[in-house]
Amino acid sequence: MSKQGIESFPSEAEDSPQSEAAAVPLVMERMGKIEDLDRSFDIEFWQRQGTTAIFLAAWELIKLYHASLGENVDDLRLQRSVESFQRIPG
């Protein structure tokens, strides 16, 4: 167990016969009284995930929010209505 009761270990997926190139999900847990816990666990967890995982998690939350409003999630995709950029003469 590391600092402040935080424990980190790979999940059971590590023992699976998949290639070693496949990412192993990070599993972390923290135990303690709620009033004694601060945000350090959350910060450490997300820093270990990396920027791609953070972006994907944020994008998933955006899609869930818009879906909960009844909006079409496909409307959030990149709009490709512009074909090219040209300088205006003058």
TORVEX-483783 format. One record per atom (N, C-alpha, C): x, y, z; atom name; residue number from 1; residue in one letter. Coordinates in nm, 4 decimals. Layout:
BEGIN
ATOM         x         y         z  atomo  num  residuo
ATOM         X         Y         Z     CA  NUM        A
...
//
This chain:
BEGIN
ATOM         x         y         z  atomo  num  residuo
ATOM    0.0851   -0.1172    0.0000      N    1        M
ATOM    0.0000    0.0000    0.0000     CA    1        M
ATOM    0.0897    0.1234    0.0000      C    1        M
ATOM    0.0537    0.2217   -0.0799      N    2        S
ATOM    0.1341    0.3424   -0.0900     CA    2        S
ATOM    0.0785    0.4498    0.0016      C    2        S
ATOM    0.1195    0.5726   -0.0208      N    3        K
ATOM    0.0838    0.6828    0.0678     CA    3        K
ATOM   -0.0682    0.6999    0.0811      C    3        K
ATOM   -0.1124    0.7449    0.1953      N    4        Q
ATOM   -0.2510    0.7783    0.2274     CA    4        Q
ATOM   -0.3477    0.6647    0.2005      C    4        Q
ATOM   -0.3067    0.5419    0.2140      N    5        G
ATOM   -0.3970    0.4294    0.1974     CA    5        G
ATOM   -0.4385    0.4023    0.0546      C    5        G
ATOM   -0.3637    0.4529   -0.0432      N    6        I
ATOM   -0.3960    0.4310   -0.1834     CA    6        I
ATOM   -0.3232    0.3055   -0.2302      C    6        I
ATOM   -0.3975    0.2164   -0.2937      N    7        E
ATOM   -0.3376    0.0934   -0.3435     CA    7        E
ATOM   -0.3605    0.0874   -0.4937      C    7        E
ATOM   -0.2593    0.0505   -0.5682      N    8        S
ATOM   -0.2684    0.0455   -0.7130     CA    8        S
ATOM   -0.2194   -0.0900   -0.7608      C    8        S
ATOM   -0.2954   -0.1519   -0.8502      N    9        F
ATOM   -0.2542   -0.2807   -0.9042     CA    9        F
ATOM   -0.3255   -0.3045   -1.0357      C    9        F
ATOM   -0.2634   -0.3803   -1.1277      N   10        P
ATOM   -0.3306   -0.4109   -1.2533     CA   10        P
ATOM   -0.4456   -0.5079   -1.2291      C   10        P
ATOM   -0.5434   -0.5053   -1.3174      N   11        S
ATOM   -0.6575   -0.5953   -1.3018     CA   11        S
ATOM   -0.6230   -0.7354   -1.3493      C   11        S
ATOM   -0.7212   -0.8250   -1.3413      N   12        E
ATOM   -0.7007   -0.9631   -1.3816     CA   12        E
ATOM   -0.6684   -0.9756   -1.5297      C   12        E
ATOM   -0.6943   -0.8726   -1.6069      N   13        A
ATOM   -0.6687   -0.8766   -1.7517     CA   13        A
ATOM   -0.5207   -0.9016   -1.7803      C   13        A
ATOM   -0.4348   -0.8750   -1.6830      N   14        E
ATOM   -0.2920   -0.8960   -1.7025     CA   14        E
ATOM   -0.2614   -1.0439   -1.7256      C   14        E
ATOM   -0.3398   -1.1333   -1.6675      N   15        D
ATOM   -0.3161   -1.2756   -1.6810     CA   15        D
ATOM   -0.3789   -1.3346   -1.8067      C   15        D
ATOM   -0.4521   -1.2531   -1.8830      N   16        S
ATOM   -0.5187   -1.3056   -2.0014     CA   16        S
ATOM   -0.4173   -1.3294   -2.1124      C   16        S
ATOM   -0.4498   -1.4180   -2.2087      N   17        P
ATOM   -0.3549   -1.4521   -2.3142     CA   17        P
ATOM   -0.3431   -1.3477   -2.4237      C   17        P
ATOM   -0.4008   -1.2290   -2.4058      N   18        Q
ATOM   -0.3915   -1.1247   -2.5071     CA   18        Q
ATOM   -0.2477   -1.0773   -2.5197      C   18        Q
ATOM   -0.2192   -1.0088   -2.6294      N   19        S
ATOM   -0.0831   -0.9604   -2.6518     CA   19        S
ATOM   -0.0428   -0.8596   -2.5454      C   19        S
ATOM    0.0847   -0.8498   -2.5206      N   20        E
ATOM    0.1343   -0.7570   -2.4199     CA   20        E
ATOM    0.1178   -0.6129   -2.4636      C   20        E
ATOM    0.0961   -0.5912   -2.5948      N   21        A
ATOM    0.0783   -0.4556   -2.6451     CA   21        A
ATOM   -0.0556   -0.3975   -2.6017      C   21        A
ATOM   -0.1527   -0.4833   -2.5692      N   22        A
ATOM   -0.2835   -0.4347   -2.5253     CA   22        A
ATOM   -0.2686   -0.3671   -2.3891      C   22        A
ATOM   -0.3393   -0.2568   -2.3727      N   23        A
ATOM   -0.3302   -0.1815   -2.2473     CA   23        A
ATOM   -0.4012   -0.2558   -2.1355      C   23        A
ATOM   -0.3384   -0.2602   -2.0220      N   24        V
ATOM   -0.3972   -0.3216   -1.9032     CA   24        V
ATOM   -0.4662   -0.2114   -1.8246      C   24        V
ATOM   -0.5960   -0.2265   -1.7957      N   25        P
ATOM   -0.6641   -0.1213   -1.7210     CA   25        P
ATOM   -0.6062   -0.1054   -1.5809      C   25        P
ATOM   -0.5940    0.0172   -1.5393      N   26        L
ATOM   -0.5409    0.0478   -1.4069     CA   26        L
ATOM   -0.6538    0.0429   -1.3056      C   26        L
ATOM   -0.6347   -0.0318   -1.1999      N   27        V
ATOM   -0.7333   -0.0397   -1.0925     CA   27        V
ATOM   -0.6689    0.0183   -0.9675      C   27        V
ATOM   -0.7348    0.1163   -0.9081      N   28        M
ATOM   -0.6847    0.1779   -0.7858     CA   28        M
ATOM   -0.7984    0.1817   -0.6854      C   28        M
ATOM   -0.7651    0.1711   -0.5603      N   29        E
ATOM   -0.8669    0.1826   -0.4566     CA   29        E
ATOM   -0.8107    0.2598   -0.3383      C   29        E
ATOM   -0.9004    0.3224   -0.2662      N   30        R
ATOM   -0.8614    0.3999   -0.1484     CA   30        R
ATOM   -0.9665    0.3783   -0.0420      C   30        R
ATOM   -0.9203    0.3537    0.0759      N   31        M
ATOM   -1.0129    0.3301    0.1863     CA   31        M
ATOM   -0.9877    0.4325    0.2959      C   31        M
ATOM   -1.0935    0.4738    0.3590      N   32        G
ATOM   -1.0826    0.5689    0.4689     CA   32        G
ATOM   -1.2173    0.6342    0.4940      C   32        G
ATOM   -1.2222    0.7167    0.5950      N   33        K
ATOM   -1.3447    0.7893    0.6258     CA   33        K
ATOM   -1.3615    0.9007    0.5235      C   33        K
ATOM   -1.4825    0.9211    0.4791      N   34        I
ATOM   -1.5098    1.0218    0.3770     CA   34        I
ATOM   -1.4617    1.1597    0.4206      C   34        I
ATOM   -1.4835    1.1936    0.5458      N   35        E
ATOM   -1.4438    1.3274    0.5915     CA   35        E
ATOM   -1.2917    1.3453    0.5957      C   35        E
ATOM   -1.2162    1.2338    0.5933      N   36        D
ATOM   -1.0704    1.2427    0.5962     CA   36        D
ATOM   -1.0075    1.2397    0.4566      C   36        D
ATOM   -1.0870    1.2116    0.3534      N   37        L
ATOM   -1.0331    1.1980    0.2183     CA   37        L
ATOM   -1.0322    1.3323    0.1461      C   37        L
ATOM   -0.9272    1.3528    0.0681      N   38        D
ATOM   -0.9185    1.4746   -0.0112     CA   38        D
ATOM   -0.9147    1.4370   -0.1593      C   38        D
ATOM   -0.8818    1.5305   -0.2460      N   39        R
ATOM   -0.8825    1.5076   -0.3898     CA   39        R
ATOM   -0.7539    1.4439   -0.4413      C   39        R
ATOM   -0.6580    1.4163   -0.3560      N   40        S
ATOM   -0.5290    1.3637   -0.4011     CA   40        S
ATOM   -0.5432    1.2306   -0.4739      C   40        S
ATOM   -0.6376    1.1474   -0.4318      N   41        F
ATOM   -0.6598    1.0195   -0.4991     CA   41        F
ATOM   -0.7062    1.0420   -0.6421      C   41        F
ATOM   -0.8036    1.1312   -0.6608      N   42        D
ATOM   -0.8552    1.1600   -0.7936     CA   42        D
ATOM   -0.7462    1.2147   -0.8843      C   42        D
ATOM   -0.6663    1.3051   -0.8311      N   43        I
ATOM   -0.5587    1.3660   -0.9098     CA   43        I
ATOM   -0.4576    1.2603   -0.9516      C   43        I
ATOM   -0.4168    1.1752   -0.8591      N   44        E
ATOM   -0.3195    1.0702   -0.8911     CA   44        E
ATOM   -0.3763    0.9720   -0.9935      C   44        E
ATOM   -0.5028    0.9338   -0.9774      N   45        F
ATOM   -0.5655    0.8407   -1.0710     CA   45        F
ATOM   -0.5633    0.8954   -1.2127      C   45        F
ATOM   -0.6109    1.0196   -1.2295      N   46        W
ATOM   -0.6196    1.0747   -1.3643     CA   46        W
ATOM   -0.4825    1.1057   -1.4227      C   46        W
ATOM   -0.3845    1.1414   -1.3413      N   47        Q
ATOM   -0.2501    1.1633   -1.3928     CA   47        Q
ATOM   -0.1904    1.0330   -1.4447      C   47        Q
ATOM   -0.2216    0.9216   -1.3813      N   48        R
ATOM   -0.1720    0.7919   -1.4278     CA   48        R
ATOM   -0.2411    0.7473   -1.5562      C   48        R
ATOM   -0.3614    0.7955   -1.5808      N   49        Q
ATOM   -0.4365    0.7543   -1.6993     CA   49        Q
ATOM   -0.3767    0.8104   -1.8284      C   49        Q
ATOM   -0.3262    0.9307   -1.8229      N   50        G
ATOM   -0.2708    0.9923   -1.9428     CA   50        G
ATOM   -0.3734    1.0794   -2.0140      C   50        G
ATOM   -0.3251    1.1589   -2.1062      N   51        T
ATOM   -0.4091    1.2582   -2.1723     CA   51        T
ATOM   -0.5164    1.1965   -2.2607      C   51        T
ATOM   -0.4874    1.0868   -2.3287      N   52        T
ATOM   -0.5863    1.0247   -2.4158     CA   52        T
ATOM   -0.7050    0.9740   -2.3354      C   52        T
ATOM   -0.6795    0.9068   -2.2247      N   53        A
ATOM   -0.7877    0.8553   -2.1410     CA   53        A
ATOM   -0.8693    0.9696   -2.0808      C   53        A
ATOM   -0.8028    1.0776   -2.0426      N   54        I
ATOM   -0.8733    1.1934   -1.9869     CA   54        I
ATOM   -0.9652    1.2541   -2.0920      C   54        I
ATOM   -0.9132    1.2685   -2.2151      N   55        F
ATOM   -0.9943    1.3242   -2.3240     CA   55        F
ATOM   -1.1144    1.2351   -2.3528      C   55        F
ATOM   -1.0920    1.1037   -2.3621      N   56        L
ATOM   -1.2015    1.0113   -2.3919     CA   56        L
ATOM   -1.3076    1.0128   -2.2826      C   56        L
ATOM   -1.2666    1.0216   -2.1571      N   57        A
ATOM   -1.3621    1.0273   -2.0466     CA   57        A
ATOM   -1.4430    1.1572   -2.0518      C   57        A
ATOM   -1.3770    1.2681   -2.0812      N   58        A
ATOM   -1.4465    1.3965   -2.0917     CA   58        A
ATOM   -1.5449    1.3943   -2.2083      C   58        A
ATOM   -1.5033    1.3374   -2.3211      N   59        W
ATOM   -1.5901    1.3301   -2.4383     CA   59        W
ATOM   -1.7126    1.2423   -2.4089      C   59        W
ATOM   -1.6920    1.1332   -2.3367      N   60        E
ATOM   -1.8031    1.0466   -2.2996     CA   60        E
ATOM   -1.9035    1.1212   -2.2118      C   60        E
ATOM   -1.8541    1.2030   -2.1191      N   61        L
ATOM   -1.9436    1.2819   -2.0339     CA   61        L
ATOM   -2.0212    1.3846   -2.1162      C   61        L
ATOM   -1.9561    1.4456   -2.2140      N   62        I
ATOM   -2.0236    1.5425   -2.3012     CA   62        I
ATOM   -2.1361    1.4740   -2.3777      C   62        I
ATOM   -2.1069    1.3559   -2.4324      N   63        K
ATOM   -2.2090    1.2822   -2.5073     CA   63        K
ATOM   -2.3244    1.2406   -2.4169      C   63        K
ATOM   -2.2955    1.1943   -2.2956      N   64        L
ATOM   -2.4014    1.1559   -2.2025     CA   64        L
ATOM   -2.4895    1.2751   -2.1651      C   64        L
ATOM   -2.4266    1.3903   -2.1449      N   65        Y
ATOM   -2.5023    1.5103   -2.1097     CA   65        Y
ATOM   -2.5985    1.5487   -2.2218      C   65        Y
ATOM   -2.5478    1.5535   -2.3449      N   66        H
ATOM   -2.6326    1.5927   -2.4573     CA   66        H
ATOM   -2.7405    1.4885   -2.4854      C   66        H
ATOM   -2.7091    1.3608   -2.4647      N   67        A
ATOM   -2.8102    1.2566   -2.4811     CA   67        A
ATOM   -2.9191    1.2712   -2.3746      C   67        A
ATOM   -2.8820    1.3107   -2.2525      N   68        S
ATOM   -2.9818    1.3287   -2.1462     CA   68        S
ATOM   -3.0746    1.4466   -2.1752      C   68        S
ATOM   -3.0293    1.5405   -2.2591      N   69        L
ATOM   -3.1138    1.6530   -2.2998     CA   69        L
ATOM   -3.2020    1.6166   -2.4182      C   69        L
ATOM   -3.1852    1.4936   -2.4702      N   70        G
ATOM   -3.2637    1.4497   -2.5846     CA   70        G
ATOM   -3.2063    1.4952   -2.7178      C   70        G
ATOM   -3.0846    1.5431   -2.7178      N   71        E
ATOM   -3.0219    1.5897   -2.8411     CA   71        E
ATOM   -2.9565    1.4727   -2.9137      C   71        E
ATOM   -2.9387    1.4889   -3.0439      N   72        N
ATOM   -2.8715    1.3878   -3.1244     CA   72        N
ATOM   -2.7206    1.4010   -3.1023      C   72        N
ATOM   -2.6593    1.2971   -3.0500      N   73        V
ATOM   -2.5163    1.3006   -3.0171     CA   73        V
ATOM   -2.4308    1.3126   -3.1435      C   73        V
ATOM   -2.4821    1.2646   -3.2573      N   74        D
ATOM   -2.4066    1.2741   -3.3826     CA   74        D
ATOM   -2.3854    1.4187   -3.4259      C   74        D
ATOM   -2.4694    1.5107   -3.3770      N   75        D
ATOM   -2.4531    1.6523   -3.4104     CA   75        D
ATOM   -2.3277    1.7116   -3.3484      C   75        D
ATOM   -2.2705    1.6443   -3.2497      N   76        L
ATOM   -2.1495    1.6945   -3.1840     CA   76        L
ATOM   -2.0243    1.6677   -3.2666      C   76        L
ATOM   -2.0351    1.5825   -3.3659      N   77        R
ATOM   -1.9183    1.5462   -3.4458     CA   77        R
ATOM   -1.8678    1.6653   -3.5256      C   77        R
ATOM   -1.7461    1.6543   -3.5749      N   78        L
ATOM   -1.6837    1.7605   -3.6528     CA   78        L
ATOM   -1.7668    1.7907   -3.7764      C   78        L
ATOM   -1.8000    1.9165   -3.7943      N   79        Q
ATOM   -1.8754    1.9587   -3.9116     CA   79        Q
ATOM   -1.7783    1.9798   -4.0272      C   79        Q
ATOM   -1.8027    1.9134   -4.1368      N   80        R
ATOM   -1.7118    1.9213   -4.2518     CA   80        R
ATOM   -1.7763    1.9973   -4.3667      C   80        R
ATOM   -1.8342    2.1086   -4.3373      N   81        S
ATOM   -1.9019    2.1865   -4.4400     CA   81        S
ATOM   -1.8066    2.2771   -4.5169      C   81        S
ATOM   -1.6863    2.2986   -4.4687      N   82        V
ATOM   -1.5872    2.3814   -4.5364     CA   82        V
ATOM   -1.4916    2.2886   -4.6103      C   82        V
ATOM   -1.4773    2.3111   -4.7421      N   83        E
ATOM   -1.3895    2.2257   -4.8212     CA   83        E
ATOM   -1.2473    2.2772   -4.8289      C   83        E
ATOM   -1.2313    2.4087   -4.8354      N   84        S
ATOM   -1.0955    2.4624   -4.8470     CA   84        S
ATOM   -1.0934    2.6069   -4.7984      C   84        S
ATOM   -0.9732    2.6502   -4.7674      N   85        F
ATOM   -0.9496    2.7880   -4.7274     CA   85        F
ATOM   -0.8713    2.8564   -4.8379      C   85        F
ATOM   -0.9110    2.9784   -4.8692      N   86        Q
ATOM   -0.8360    3.0561   -4.9685     CA   86        Q
ATOM   -0.8233    3.1983   -4.9178      C   86        Q
ATOM   -0.7105    3.2578   -4.9526      N   87        R
ATOM   -0.6889    3.3972   -4.9180     CA   87        R
ATOM   -0.7709    3.4869   -5.0077      C   87        R
ATOM   -0.8310    3.5896   -4.9500      N   88        I
ATOM   -0.9060    3.6861   -5.0282     CA   88        I
ATOM   -0.8069    3.7830   -5.0907      C   88        I
ATOM   -0.8104    3.7975   -5.2235      N   89        P
ATOM   -0.7176    3.8917   -5.2884     CA   89        P
ATOM   -0.7435    4.0355   -5.2425      C   89        P
ATOM   -0.6340    4.1064   -5.2288      N   90        G
ATOM   -0.6504    4.2460   -5.1972     CA   90        G
ATOM   -0.5811    4.2944   -5.0813      C   90        G
//
